[in-house]
Amino acid sequence: MISFEDFVMGDGSPIYLQIIRHIKQGIAAGTIGHQEEVPSRRALSALLGVNPNTIQKAYHMLEEEGIIVSRSGAKSYTDVDEEIVERIRRELLAGDTQVWVDAMKRMGVPREEALRLAAQVWEKGQDG
């Protein structure tokens, strides 16, 4: 079953988008695989303390993307293959990179300096 133990609300985006991102990050990281059970709408609503309609909206969007499969009266499961995992990974990387690039541009950081900084942070992260 997909875990929401490490889920933390509060990045300023709507909760349903945070739930979608949590699941997609797990898929991209390999911690959520194919045919993994998704918590019921009611259970996740109670766990997170949010309206069940919020959970329904997140699940509906994931269903539209072909990431989860739900059947009336039955449990919901992930439905991901390598192609979907790669698509999600590219989507998340592009979005996160765009946020970083936009921040660098707003601060007036030249491209070369931003890339140097990224390389320094990357190397520092490898040691820790």
Beta strands, then each sheet from edge to edge (+ up, - down):
strand 1: 37-38
strand 2: 68-69
strand 3: 76-78
sheet 1: 1+ 3- 2+
end
